[in-house]
Amino acid sequence: MTINTFSLGGDLTVNRLGFGAMRLAMGTFDGPLRAPETGIKVLRRAVELGVNHIDTAGFYGRGPVQANELIHRALTPYPDGLVIATKVGPLRGPKGLPSEQATPGQLRGLVEADLRSLGLDRLDLVYLRVGGMDGPGGESIAERFAVLAELRAQGLIRHLGVSNVDAAQLAEARAIAPVTAVQNRHPDDLGLLAACEKAGIAYVPYFPLGGGVEPLDTDRLGRVAARLGATTAQVAIASLLAMSPSVLAIPGTGSLDHLEENLTADLTLTEEDLADLRR
């Protein structure tokens, strides 16, 4: 890697390899809760290893174990330069999954709840996450994004992002207020990735190490990993970062061992490696 940092919004410099907090409280949204003490250890070790960009959400957790509260307990007083990004929009449905969407009138309350749980006066980056559990596209986001733009104008939010969007939705948001980051499942939409790179917008894939209905292609990753003496997770992270200088990786885990694996590799993928991964 030749570019190891990215400037979010022109004023927040983050390492391109960050940390996703979704798995701190449980491995999956409906999985068993993890011990809070382990999550606290993972967060503190992540910062020790150089993480200065943590991605979280108010719906990451259940009952007594909540990712935002773990971040607050583990890291306050927050280190200088630590950027915490959060997402608002999803609401838990009857099955406990974040399958429903907040109305415009509910968004301010969600932002204020994140401020309280994280112990902050202003949130560094807030994404509007749209579409429920479905893929991007098919609805207007203007009314909801305008609410977040107003909260930004009031000083509660520093930068805005959008998540699970297509090119038209990104353009809709940018017509209302500056967009600093896009968080989609994977940069399969190379046109959208190119548009983000041109505009200086970060592209932050969620589930960077697989999950949900799209597991990693472990065969291709495994062949390259064997050649490099690395693990499939390490190669997956390196391949994401190699796609564009605008890509930020946020692998998440509730395990100290997996954290070390994700953050300590220093891989340089050759053109041969990348060609093998793209076949």
C-alpha positions in Angstrom: 0.0 0.0 0.0 1.4 3.4 -1.0 -1.4 5.5 0.5 -2.3 4.6 4.1 -4.4 7.5 5.1 -7.5 9.3 3.8 -8.8 12.8 4.6 -12.5 12.6 5.5 -14.2 15.8 4.5 -10.8 17.5 4.1 -10.2 17.9 7.8 -10.2 14.4 9.5 -7.2 12.3 8.6 -7.9 8.6 9.2 -5.9 5.4 8.6 -7.5 3.5 5.7 -7.7 0.4 7.9 -10.2 1.0 10.7 -12.5 -1.0 12.8 -16.2 -1.9 12.5 -18.1 -2.3 15.8 -21.0 -4.4 14.7 -19.6 -7.7 16.1 -18.6 -6.3 19.5 -21.9 -7.1 21.1 -22.7 -10.3 19.2 -21.5 -12.1 16.1 -24.7 -11.6 14.2 -27.8 -9.4 14.8 -29.7 -12.4 16.2 -26.7 -14.2 17.8 -25.8 -14.7 21.4 -24.5 -11.7 23.3 -20.8 -11.5 24.0 -19.1 -10.5 27.2 -18.8 -6.7 27.5 -15.3 -7.1 29.0 -14.1 -8.7 25.8 -15.4 -6.0 23.6 -13.7 -3.4 25.8 -10.4 -5.2 25.4 -10.8 -5.5 21.7 -11.5 -1.7 21.3 -8.5 -0.7 23.5 -6.2 -3.1 21.5 -7.5 -1.7 18.2 -6.5 1.8 19.2 -3.1 0.5 20.4 -2.6 -1.0 16.9 -3.3 2.3 15.2 -7.0 2.4 14.5 -8.3 6.0 14.5 -11.6 5.3 12.6 -14.3 3.3 14.4 -17.6 2.6 12.6 -20.6 2.0 14.8 -24.4 2.4 15.1 -27.0 2.7 17.7 -28.6 -0.5 16.6 -25.4 -2.5 17.1 -26.2 -4.4 20.2 -29.1 -5.8 22.2 -30.3 -5.3 25.7 -27.5 -4.8 28.1 -24.7 -5.0 25.5 -24.5 -2.1 23.2 -21.6 -1.2 20.9 -21.8 2.6 21.5 -21.7 2.1 25.3 -18.7 -0.3 25.0 -16.9 2.4 22.9 -17.6 5.0 25.5 -16.5 2.8 28.4 -13.4 1.6 26.7 -12.0 4.7 25.1 -13.0 7.8 27.1 -11.4 10.2 27.4 -11.2 9.7 23.6 -7.7 9.9 22.1 -6.9 13.0 20.0 -7.6 12.2 16.3 -10.0 9.3 16.9 -12.9 9.5 14.4 -16.2 7.8 15.3 -18.7 7.3 12.5 -22.3 6.2 13.2 -25.4 5.4 11.2 -29.0 6.3 11.7 -32.1 5.2 9.8 -32.6 1.5 10.6 -35.1 0.5 13.3 -35.5 -3.0 14.7 -38.5 -4.9 13.5 -40.5 -7.6 15.2 -37.8 -10.2 14.8 -35.1 -8.0 16.3 -33.4 -7.2 13.0 -32.8 -3.7 11.7 -35.3 -4.2 9.0 -37.5 -1.1 9.3 -36.7 2.5 8.5 -37.1 5.6 10.7 -39.2 8.5 9.5 -37.7 11.9 9.0 -39.3 13.0 12.3 -37.5 10.2 14.2 -33.9 10.9 12.9 -33.1 13.7 15.3 -33.9 11.4 18.3 -31.6 8.8 16.9 -28.8 11.3 16.5 -29.3 12.6 20.0 -29.3 9.0 21.3 -25.9 8.4 19.7 -24.5 11.6 21.2 -25.6 10.4 24.6 -24.4 6.8 24.4 -21.0 7.8 23.0 -20.6 10.7 25.4 -20.0 13.3 22.6 -21.2 16.9 21.9 -20.8 16.4 18.2 -20.6 13.3 16.0 -17.7 13.2 13.5 -19.6 11.4 10.7 -23.2 10.3 10.5 -24.5 8.1 7.7 -28.1 8.0 6.6 -28.6 4.2 6.1 -31.5 3.5 3.8 -33.3 0.5 2.3 -33.8 -1.7 5.3 -32.4 -5.1 4.7 -32.7 -4.7 0.9 -30.1 -3.6 -1.6 -29.7 0.1 -2.8 -32.0 2.1 -4.9 -35.7 2.6 -5.5 -36.6 5.4 -3.1 -36.0 9.1 -2.5 -33.7 9.9 0.4 -34.0 13.7 0.1 -36.4 14.4 3.0 -34.5 12.2 5.5 -31.1 13.5 4.4 -32.3 17.1 4.7 -33.0 16.4 8.4 -29.4 15.3 8.9 -28.2 18.4 6.9 -30.1 20.6 9.3 -28.5 18.8 12.3 -25.1 19.4 10.7 -25.9 23.1 10.4 -26.8 23.2 14.1 -23.4 21.7 15.0 -24.5 18.3 16.2 -22.8 16.5 13.2 -19.5 17.4 11.6 -19.8 15.4 8.3 -22.5 13.4 6.5 -22.5 10.1 4.7 -25.0 7.8 3.0 -25.2 4.1 3.1 -26.7 1.4 0.9 -27.3 3.8 -2.0 -27.0 3.9 -5.7 -25.6 6.7 -7.9 -29.0 8.5 -8.1 -29.4 8.6 -4.4 -25.9 9.8 -3.9 -26.5 12.6 -6.3 -29.8 13.4 -4.5 -28.0 13.7 -1.2 -25.1 15.8 -2.6 -27.6 18.3 -4.0 -28.7 19.0 -0.4 -25.4 18.9 1.6 -21.8 17.7 1.1 -21.3 14.0 1.4 -18.1 12.8 2.9 -18.5 9.0 2.7 -20.5 6.2 1.1 -20.9 3.0 2.9 -22.2 0.1 0.7 -21.9 -3.6 0.9 -19.0 -4.0 -1.5 -17.5 -1.9 -4.3 -19.1 -4.0 -7.0 -20.5 -0.9 -8.6 -17.3 0.4 -10.0 -19.0 3.4 -11.5 -20.1 4.6 -8.1 -16.6 3.9 -6.7 -15.1 5.9 -9.5 -17.5 8.8 -8.8 -16.6 8.8 -5.2 -12.9 8.8 -5.9 -13.3 11.7 -8.3 -15.2 13.7 -5.8 -12.9 12.9 -2.9 -15.6 10.9 -1.1 -14.6 7.9 1.0 -16.0 4.5 0.0 -16.4 2.3 3.0 -17.5 -1.3 2.3 -19.5 -3.0 5.1 -19.1 -6.7 5.7 -15.5 -6.4 4.3 -14.8 -10.0 5.4 -18.0 -11.5 4.2 -21.3 -12.0 6.0 -25.0 -12.3 5.2 -25.8 -13.9 1.9 -22.4 -13.1 0.2 -19.5 -15.0 1.7 -16.0 -14.4 0.6 -14.6 -16.4 -2.3 -12.3 -18.3 -0.1 -10.9 -20.4 -3.0 -9.4 -17.5 -4.8 -8.4 -15.7 -1.6 -6.9 -18.9 -0.3 -4.6 -19.4 -3.3 -3.2 -15.9 -3.0 -2.9 -16.2 0.8 -0.9 -19.5 0.5 1.5 -17.8 -2.0 2.0 -14.8 0.4 2.0 -16.8 3.6 -1.0 -14.8 4.8 -4.6 -15.6 5.8 -7.7 -15.2 3.6 -8.9 -12.3 5.8 -5.6 -10.5 5.4 -5.7 -10.9 1.6 -9.4 -9.8 1.5 -8.6 -6.6 3.4 -5.5 -5.9 1.2 -7.5 -6.5 -2.0 -10.2 -3.9 -0.9 -7.6 -1.3 -0.1 -5.9 -2.0 -3.5 -9.1 -1.2 -5.4 -8.9 2.6 -4.9 -7.2 5.2 -2.6 -10.7 6.2 -1.6 -11.6 2.8 -0.1 -11.5 2.5 3.7 -11.7 -0.9 5.2 -13.5 -1.5 8.5 -13.2 -5.2 9.4 -15.0 -5.9 12.7 -14.6 -8.7 15.3 -15.3 -9.5 18.9 -12.1 -11.6 19.1 -8.7 -10.3 20.1 -7.0 -13.0 18.0 -9.0 -12.0 14.9 -8.3 -8.3 15.6 -4.5 -9.0 15.6 -4.9 -11.0 12.4 -6.8 -8.2 10.6 -4.7 -5.3 11.7 -1.1 -6.5 11.8 -0.6 -7.8 8.2 1.5 -5.7 5.9 0.7 -7.1 2.5 1.6 -5.7 -0.9 -0.4 -7.4 -3.6 1.2 -7.8 -7.0 -0.5 -7.4 -10.3 -0.5 -11.3 -10.5 -2.2 -11.5 -7.1 -4.9 -8.9 -8.1 -5.4 -10.7 -11.4 -6.0 -14.0 -9.6 -8.4 -12.4 -7.3 -10.5 -10.9 -10.1 -10.8 -14.1 -12.2 
